[in-house]
Amino acid sequence: MVVHYVLNADEIPEGGHVVVHIEGREIGVYRVNGEYHAINNYCPHQGAPICAGLVSGTTLPSDVYDYEYGRAGEIIRCPWHGWEFDLQTGKSLFSDRIRVKKYKVEIQDGRIGIVLGK
């Protein structure tokens, strides 16, 4: 298990993300509700760069042309085909068998570390 420190924690604003490169991998690091999450920048459907997708939430019943979201900022949508994944777990919203690769994140001395390996 190797930790790669890639950014200062204050480099990602709340609700924002940065794509970093570690050992040939593109990894999106997201800040959601004060917590950091890291996912592989690869949609398991057809390989789209998922970090280019919209981050939103789940839709709740709302008026016409007025969208209310639950879990705002916690769901990423693939830019190619709209598949949605939970940034906290990597699980898809539509199947228990499909997920985007998630990486453990460690914060030490104000630095964001991505854990690779077992």
Buried (B, 14 or more C-beta within 10 A) or exposed (E): EEBBBBBEBEBBEEEEBBEBEBEEBBBBBBBBEEEBBBBBBBBBBEEBBBBBBEBBBBEEEEEEEEEEBEBBBBBBBBBBEEBBBBBBEBBBEEEEEBBBBBBEBEEEEEBBBBBBEE
